[in-house]
Amino acid sequence: HRAGRPAAGGGQRHGLPSLTIMDERGVITAPGPFQGLDRYEARPAVVAALREDAFKRFDAGGLPHRRVEEWKYTDLRALMREAKPLAEPAGSKGVVPGLSGVGATQIAIVNGRYEPGWSDAADPAIVLTELFAFAGEDTNYRLGNVPGKDDIAVSLNTAFMTGGVAIRVKKDARISKPIQLAHIFSGPAAATYPRCIVIVEKGAQLTLIESFDGPSGADYQVNSVLELVIGEGAQVDHIKVGRDGDAALRVSTLGVTVDAKANYRDFVFTTGGAVVRNQTFVRFAREGTDASISGATLIKGRQHVDNTLVIEHAAGHCTSRE
């Protein structure tokens, strides 16, 4: 268990001691490569260490291909013929493609980066932090320590992650409007690697929508990762809507950790993109969870969509329907 200033939470819940790794001045005291660094100094060092380790994993395996069992239906080595340059930041303001009749609070991830100027104000029961700021400030959370962390696409995302957000829904909060993580690509063909984190605390309720939009005719590439942590007794509905441009290549990974007596529903709907892989990794960490995972795909011509699901029942008395 990693903790910040005397931290309660996961460790104490599981009968482990609470640790202090940062003093009252914000200086890291835990032994290791970041000891003695101010938290603001440590932030880029933490991210750099994550990138370096992830790139080593990716370099050892390379792009997945048909001889890799988990990727036999989506041969990225053949389909991803060239690596695009990283997408440039978008303008400070723009319009987020809406979802008719939903009325969601829109959080814009444009060209792989969180853009506040494109986004709506969030509910007061939600704490929203830019990804890299969160990585350096929230020492309780281990970025990337989620189901699916060893997948090669996740390693590639970690090595090149361009930005994103961390969203924390406070304990027992009932968020009335859906939150839409709106991934938007804009500009000439390029690559984006957004990483988002959503933590739903004990007893909270949330409807979370991920949407992916981009222009037709541009062979842009998206490798996204969403880390979703669902607390004890929480209720989460997650909906992914893929409306990518007709020449786009997108790999989207969802890593979900579900605590005791939580309710989790997931639906993936894909209509766009030339090549799309939606991969979901779910871990039922404690007893009494109920989950339903489903989806629909509407494609035509030579479109390729691969929906891959891995569920780990790490605890007993959990129910899942796929």
C-alpha positions as CSV (number, residue, x, y, z in Angstrom):
1,H,0.0,0.0,0.0
2,R,1.3,3.4,-0.9
3,A,0.1,6.4,1.1
4,G,0.6,10.1,1.4
5,R,0.5,12.1,4.6
6,P,-0.8,9.8,7.1
7,A,-3.2,8.1,4.8
8,A,-6.2,5.9,5.6
9,G,-7.8,3.8,2.9
10,G,-6.8,0.6,1.1
11,G,-4.1,-0.4,3.5
12,Q,-6.1,0.0,6.7
13,R,-9.1,-1.6,5.1
14,H,-7.0,-4.7,4.4
15,G,-5.4,-4.7,7.8
16,L,-2.1,-3.2,6.7
17,P,-0.3,-0.4,8.4
18,S,-0.7,3.2,7.2
19,L,2.5,4.6,5.7
20,T,3.8,8.2,5.4
21,I,5.9,8.9,2.4
22,M,5.7,12.7,2.4
23,D,6.4,15.2,5.2
24,E,4.4,18.3,6.0
25,R,6.6,20.3,3.6
26,G,5.6,18.1,0.7
27,V,9.0,16.5,0.5
28,I,9.1,12.7,-0.2
29,T,10.6,10.8,2.6
30,A,10.1,7.2,1.5
31,P,13.3,5.4,0.5
32,G,13.8,5.1,-3.3
33,P,14.7,7.2,-6.3
34,F,12.4,10.1,-5.4
35,Q,13.5,10.5,-1.7
36,G,14.3,14.1,-0.8
37,L,12.4,15.6,-3.8
38,D,9.7,18.2,-3.4
39,R,6.4,16.8,-4.8
40,Y,6.6,19.3,-7.7
41,E,10.1,18.2,-8.5
42,A,9.1,14.6,-8.2
43,R,6.1,14.9,-10.6
44,P,8.2,14.8,-13.8
45,A,10.6,12.3,-12.3
46,V,7.7,9.9,-11.5
47,V,6.3,10.2,-15.0
48,A,9.7,9.8,-16.6
49,A,10.3,6.6,-14.6
50,L,6.9,5.2,-15.7
51,R,7.7,6.0,-19.3
52,E,11.1,4.4,-19.2
53,D,9.9,1.2,-17.7
54,A,7.0,1.0,-20.2
55,F,9.2,1.6,-23.2
56,K,11.5,-1.2,-22.1
57,R,8.5,-3.6,-22.0
58,F,7.3,-2.4,-25.4
59,D,10.8,-2.6,-26.9
60,A,11.1,-6.2,-25.8
61,G,7.9,-7.3,-27.5
62,G,7.2,-4.8,-30.2
63,L,3.8,-4.3,-31.9
64,P,1.5,-7.3,-31.3
65,H,0.8,-9.6,-34.3
66,R,-1.2,-12.6,-35.2
67,R,1.2,-15.0,-33.5
68,V,0.4,-13.3,-30.1
69,E,-2.6,-15.2,-29.0
70,E,-4.3,-12.2,-27.4
71,W,-4.0,-10.2,-30.6
72,K,-4.5,-12.9,-33.2
73,Y,-7.6,-11.1,-34.6
74,T,-5.9,-7.7,-34.8
75,D,-2.4,-7.8,-36.3
76,L,-1.1,-4.4,-35.4
77,R,2.2,-5.1,-36.9
78,A,0.6,-5.5,-40.3
79,L,-2.2,-2.9,-39.9
80,M,-0.2,-0.1,-38.3
81,R,2.2,0.3,-41.2
82,E,3.7,3.6,-39.9
83,A,4.0,5.3,-36.6
84,K,2.5,8.8,-36.8
85,P,4.1,11.8,-35.1
86,L,2.5,13.0,-31.9
87,A,-0.5,15.3,-32.5
88,E,0.0,19.0,-31.8
89,P,-2.1,20.6,-29.1
90,A,-5.5,22.0,-30.2
91,G,-6.7,25.5,-29.8
92,S,-7.7,26.8,-26.4
93,K,-11.4,26.7,-27.3
94,G,-13.6,24.6,-29.5
95,V,-16.9,22.7,-29.7
96,V,-17.3,19.2,-28.4
97,P,-19.4,16.8,-30.6
98,G,-22.5,16.1,-28.5
99,L,-24.6,13.0,-27.9
100,S,-28.2,13.8,-28.8
101,G,-30.5,13.8,-25.8
102,V,-27.9,13.0,-23.2
103,G,-27.2,16.3,-21.6
104,A,-23.8,15.2,-20.2
105,T,-21.1,17.3,-18.5
106,Q,-18.4,17.2,-21.2
107,I,-14.7,16.8,-20.3
108,A,-12.8,17.4,-23.5
109,I,-9.6,15.4,-24.3
110,V,-8.5,17.0,-27.6
111,N,-5.5,15.5,-29.5
112,G,-4.7,13.5,-26.4
113,R,-4.7,16.4,-23.9
114,Y,-7.2,17.8,-21.4
115,E,-8.5,21.1,-22.7
116,P,-10.3,23.1,-20.0
117,G,-11.5,25.7,-22.5
118,W,-13.4,23.1,-24.4
119,S,-14.9,21.5,-21.2
120,D,-17.9,22.1,-18.9
121,A,-17.7,22.9,-15.2
122,A,-17.9,19.7,-13.2
123,D,-20.3,18.8,-10.4
124,P,-19.1,20.0,-6.9
125,A,-18.9,16.4,-5.8
126,I,-16.3,15.7,-8.5
127,V,-12.6,16.5,-8.1
128,L,-11.0,16.9,-11.6
129,T,-7.2,17.2,-12.0
130,E,-5.0,17.2,-15.1
131,L,-3.3,13.8,-15.5
132,F,0.4,14.8,-14.9
133,A,-0.5,17.0,-11.9
134,F,-2.4,14.1,-10.4
135,A,0.5,11.7,-11.0
136,G,2.8,13.9,-8.9
137,E,0.4,15.0,-6.2
138,D,-1.7,11.9,-5.3
139,T,0.8,9.6,-3.8
140,N,-1.9,7.1,-2.7
141,Y,-2.6,6.2,-6.3
142,R,-0.3,4.0,-8.4
143,L,-0.7,5.1,-12.0
144,G,-0.9,2.1,-14.3
145,N,-1.4,-0.5,-11.6
146,V,-4.7,-1.8,-13.1
147,P,-6.0,-4.9,-14.8
148,G,-4.4,-5.2,-18.2
149,K,-1.2,-3.3,-17.2
150,D,1.0,-5.9,-18.9
151,D,-0.8,-5.6,-22.2
152,I,1.6,-4.2,-24.9
153,A,-0.8,-1.5,-26.0
154,V,-1.0,-0.2,-22.4
155,S,2.8,-0.2,-22.3
156,L,2.9,1.8,-25.5
157,N,0.4,4.3,-24.1
158,T,2.4,4.7,-20.9
159,A,5.6,5.3,-22.8
160,F,4.1,8.1,-24.9
161,M,1.0,9.3,-22.9
162,T,0.2,12.8,-24.0
163,G,-2.1,13.8,-21.2
164,G,-5.6,13.4,-19.9
165,V,-7.5,13.8,-16.6
166,A,-8.1,12.2,-13.2
167,I,-11.7,12.4,-11.9
168,R,-12.5,11.5,-8.4
169,V,-16.2,11.1,-7.4
170,K,-16.6,11.7,-3.7
171,K,-18.0,9.2,-1.2
172,D,-21.8,8.6,-1.4
173,A,-22.1,11.3,-4.1
174,R,-25.0,10.9,-6.6
175,I,-23.9,12.5,-9.9
176,S,-27.2,13.4,-11.6
177,K,-25.7,14.3,-15.1
178,P,-23.5,11.8,-17.0
179,I,-19.9,12.7,-17.3
180,Q,-18.7,12.5,-20.9
181,L,-15.0,12.0,-21.6
182,A,-15.0,13.4,-25.1
183,H,-11.9,12.3,-27.1
184,I,-11.6,14.5,-30.1
185,F,-9.0,14.4,-32.9
186,S,-8.4,17.6,-34.8
187,G,-5.8,18.5,-37.5
188,P,-3.5,16.5,-39.9
189,A,-3.0,12.8,-39.4
190,A,-1.0,12.1,-36.2
191,A,-1.0,9.9,-33.1
192,T,-2.5,10.5,-29.6
193,Y,-2.0,8.6,-26.4
194,P,-4.5,9.9,-23.8
195,R,-4.7,8.4,-20.3
196,C,-7.6,9.0,-18.0
197,I,-8.3,7.9,-14.4
198,V,-11.8,7.7,-12.8
199,I,-12.1,6.9,-9.1
200,V,-15.6,6.3,-7.8
201,E,-15.5,6.3,-4.0
202,K,-17.6,4.2,-1.7
203,G,-21.3,4.4,-2.2
204,A,-21.1,6.9,-5.1
205,Q,-23.1,6.7,-8.3
206,L,-21.9,7.7,-11.8
207,T,-22.8,7.3,-15.4
208,L,-19.6,7.7,-17.4
209,I,-19.5,8.1,-21.2
210,E,-16.4,7.8,-23.4
211,S,-16.8,9.1,-26.9
212,F,-14.3,9.1,-29.8
213,D,-14.7,11.5,-32.7
214,G,-12.5,12.6,-35.6
215,P,-12.6,13.7,-39.2
216,S,-13.1,11.4,-42.2
217,G,-10.2,10.9,-44.6
218,A,-7.5,11.4,-42.0
219,D,-5.6,8.2,-41.0
220,Y,-4.9,9.3,-37.4
221,Q,-4.1,6.9,-34.6
222,V,-5.4,6.8,-31.1
223,N,-4.1,4.6,-28.2
224,S,-6.2,5.4,-25.2
225,V,-6.3,4.0,-21.7
226,L,-8.9,4.5,-19.0
227,E,-8.3,3.3,-15.5
228,L,-11.6,2.9,-13.6
229,V,-11.7,2.2,-9.9
230,I,-15.1,1.4,-8.4
231,G,-15.4,1.6,-4.6
232,E,-17.3,-0.5,-2.2
233,G,-21.1,-0.3,-2.8
234,A,-20.7,2.1,-5.7
235,Q,-22.8,2.0,-8.9
236,V,-21.2,2.8,-12.2
237,D,-22.6,2.7,-15.7
238,H,-19.9,3.0,-18.4
239,I,-20.7,3.6,-22.0
240,K,-18.2,3.8,-24.8
241,V,-19.2,5.3,-28.2
242,G,-16.8,5.0,-31.1
243,R,-17.5,7.4,-34.0
244,D,-14.0,7.7,-35.3
245,G,-13.2,8.9,-38.8
246,D,-13.4,6.3,-41.6
247,A,-9.5,6.0,-41.9
248,A,-8.7,6.1,-38.2
249,L,-6.9,3.4,-36.2
250,R,-7.9,3.2,-32.5
251,V,-7.0,0.9,-29.7
252,S,-8.9,1.7,-26.5
253,T,-8.1,-0.1,-23.2
254,L,-10.3,-0.1,-20.2
255,G,-8.9,-1.4,-16.9
256,V,-11.5,-1.8,-14.2
257,T,-11.1,-2.7,-10.5
258,V,-14.3,-3.4,-8.7
259,D,-14.7,-3.4,-4.9
260,A,-17.2,-5.3,-2.7
261,K,-20.9,-5.1,-3.3
262,A,-20.5,-2.7,-6.2
263,N,-22.7,-2.6,-9.3
264,Y,-21.0,-2.2,-12.7
265,R,-22.6,-2.0,-16.1
266,D,-20.7,-1.6,-19.3
267,F,-21.8,-1.0,-23.0
268,V,-19.6,-0.5,-26.0
269,F,-21.1,0.9,-29.2
270,T,-18.8,1.2,-32.3
271,T,-19.7,2.6,-35.7
272,G,-16.6,4.4,-36.9
273,G,-12.9,3.8,-37.6
274,A,-11.0,1.7,-40.2
275,V,-9.4,-0.5,-37.5
276,V,-10.7,-0.5,-33.9
277,R,-9.8,-2.7,-30.9
278,N,-11.9,-2.2,-27.7
279,Q,-10.2,-4.2,-24.9
280,T,-11.6,-4.4,-21.4
281,F,-9.9,-6.0,-18.4
282,V,-12.0,-6.3,-15.3
283,R,-11.0,-7.5,-11.8
284,F,-13.5,-8.3,-9.1
285,A,-11.4,-7.7,-6.1
286,R,-13.9,-8.4,-3.3
287,E,-17.1,-10.3,-2.9
288,G,-20.7,-9.4,-3.8
289,T,-20.1,-7.6,-7.0
290,D,-22.7,-7.6,-9.8
291,A,-21.7,-6.8,-13.4
292,S,-23.2,-6.7,-16.9
293,I,-21.0,-6.2,-19.9
294,S,-22.4,-5.9,-23.4
295,G,-22.2,-3.9,-26.7
296,A,-23.1,-3.5,-30.3
297,T,-21.1,-2.9,-33.5
298,L,-22.5,-1.4,-36.7
299,I,-19.8,-1.5,-39.5
300,K,-19.7,-1.9,-43.2
301,G,-17.2,-2.7,-46.0
302,R,-13.7,-3.4,-44.8
303,Q,-14.1,-1.9,-41.3
304,H,-12.4,-4.0,-38.6
305,V,-13.6,-4.0,-35.0
306,D,-12.2,-6.4,-32.3
307,N,-13.9,-6.4,-28.9
308,T,-11.7,-8.3,-26.4
309,L,-12.8,-9.0,-22.8
310,V,-10.8,-10.5,-19.9
311,I,-12.5,-10.9,-16.5
312,E,-10.7,-12.0,-13.3
313,H,-13.0,-13.3,-10.5
314,A,-10.4,-12.7,-7.8
315,A,-13.1,-13.0,-5.1
316,G,-16.0,-15.3,-4.7
317,H,-19.7,-14.6,-4.9
318,C,-19.5,-12.2,-7.8
319,T,-21.9,-12.3,-10.7
320,S,-21.1,-11.2,-14.3
321,R,-23.1,-11.4,-17.5
322,E,-21.4,-10.9,-20.8
